[in-house]
Amino acid sequence: MRTTVAGDPERLGPDGRYGLGLITEPLSCGGVWTGHTGSARAGHHGIGAVAPDGRQVTVVVDETPTTDTAAATLLAAVDTALCPPAR
């Protein structure tokens, strides 16, 4: 499941990858997160992700992102949660 191929850049961004239900995205602190995203018909959208060091995050919003800015903001929240704070 973690063996991925280049994903649709319209849905996953230029560096996103996909494999058997899991996606990977680069982290600003190095490495990639692995996880899954999805939307419900009610409009909810969620991302569940894990970093190489085992940190985990789940982000759920009550509206599916409809702009590139909104999608990028969600990915930035995942990145913030998974990258250790600078010391």
C-alpha positions as CSV (number, residue, x, y, z in Angstrom):
1,M,0.0,0.0,0.0
2,R,2.9,2.3,0.5
3,T,4.3,1.8,-2.9
4,T,3.0,4.8,-4.8
5,V,3.0,6.3,-8.3
6,A,2.6,9.9,-9.4
7,G,-0.8,11.1,-8.5
8,D,-3.2,13.5,-10.3
9,P,-1.6,16.9,-9.8
10,E,-5.1,18.5,-9.9
11,R,-6.1,16.5,-6.8
12,L,-2.8,15.9,-5.0
13,G,-0.6,18.8,-5.9
14,P,2.6,18.5,-8.0
15,D,4.4,16.1,-5.7
16,G,1.5,14.0,-4.5
17,R,1.6,10.2,-5.0
18,Y,-1.0,7.5,-4.7
19,G,-1.0,3.8,-4.0
20,L,-3.9,1.4,-3.1
21,G,-5.9,4.0,-1.1
22,L,-2.9,5.8,0.5
23,I,-1.3,9.0,-0.7
24,T,2.0,10.5,0.2
25,E,2.9,14.2,0.3
26,P,6.3,15.8,1.1
27,L,6.8,17.3,4.5
28,S,8.6,20.7,4.9
29,C,10.8,19.0,7.6
30,G,11.9,16.2,5.3
31,G,10.4,12.8,4.4
32,V,6.7,12.4,3.5
33,W,3.5,11.8,5.3
34,T,1.3,8.8,4.3
35,G,-2.4,8.8,4.7
36,H,-5.8,9.1,3.2
37,T,-8.2,11.9,2.4
38,G,-11.9,11.9,1.6
39,S,-15.1,13.7,1.5
40,A,-18.6,12.8,2.6
41,R,-21.8,13.8,0.7
42,A,-22.7,16.0,3.6
43,G,-19.7,18.2,2.7
44,H,-17.3,17.1,5.4
45,H,-13.7,16.5,4.4
46,G,-11.0,14.7,6.3
47,I,-7.3,13.9,6.2
48,G,-5.7,11.2,8.3
49,A,-1.9,11.1,8.1
50,V,1.2,9.7,9.7
51,A,4.8,11.0,9.5
52,P,7.9,8.7,9.2
53,D,8.6,9.2,13.0
54,G,5.1,8.0,13.9
55,R,3.4,11.4,14.6
56,Q,-0.2,11.3,13.6
57,V,-2.8,13.8,12.7
58,T,-6.5,13.9,11.7
59,V,-7.9,17.1,10.2
60,V,-11.7,17.3,9.6
61,V,-13.5,20.3,8.3
62,D,-17.2,20.8,7.7
63,E,-16.9,21.8,4.1
64,T,-15.1,20.2,1.2
65,P,-12.4,22.6,-0.1
66,T,-13.4,24.1,-3.4
67,T,-10.3,26.3,-4.1
68,D,-6.6,25.7,-4.4
69,T,-6.1,28.0,-1.4
70,A,-8.5,26.1,0.8
71,A,-6.8,22.7,-0.1
72,A,-3.4,24.2,0.5
73,T,-4.4,25.5,3.9
74,L,-5.5,21.9,4.9
75,L,-2.2,20.5,3.7
76,A,-0.3,23.2,5.6
77,A,-2.2,22.2,8.8
78,V,-1.1,18.6,8.3
79,D,2.5,19.7,7.7
80,T,2.4,21.9,10.9
81,A,1.1,19.0,13.0
82,L,3.6,16.4,11.7
83,C,6.8,18.4,11.6
84,P,8.5,18.7,15.0
85,P,8.7,22.3,16.3
86,A,12.1,24.0,15.8
87,R,14.1,24.2,18.9
